[in-house]
Amino acid sequence: MATAPRRLARTIDYPTGDGKPMAETDVHRDDMMDLIQIPIEPVAGRLPSQILGLHLERDGKELRLYNPATGSRLLKRDEQRDEAKRRAMAAETAQQRLGDENEQLRKEIEALKRGMDPQ
């Protein structure tokens, strides 16, 4: 019976330094603080995000995301669920209406065929 060779656990050497986490020097910290403190100028009462392309707006005690391209807010999960239910019900109603209309047209066609029949 062949066996795989055993691997020996090797020791990992972590870098050591000044005791601060890596890449967190006074210069890095100062740069981060400068970036964090850049004021965001409101646009139409909303705070724009250049990265997301969305705006943050206040809605009572909540913050909501607003899409300036569509002119509408992004829906929360419960709103998405409610919207999906509403669309499903609308689609079902439209499908039923089309089925009823189709049945009515079939009846009219049959009536016309009987009326044209020379019997």
Residue pairs with C-beta under 8 A, 6 or more apart in sequence:
15 22
40 47
40 48
43 55
43 68
44 55
45 57
46 55
46 56
46 57
46 66
46 68
47 55
47 56
47 57
48 54
48 55
48 56
48 68
49 55
49 56
52 65
53 67
53 68
53 69
54 65
54 66
54 67
54 68
54 74
55 65
55 66
55 67
55 68
56 63
56 64
56 65
56 66
57 63
57 64
57 65
57 66
57 73
58 64
59 73
64 73
64 74
64 76
65 73
65 74
66 72
66 73
66 74
67 73
67 74
75 83
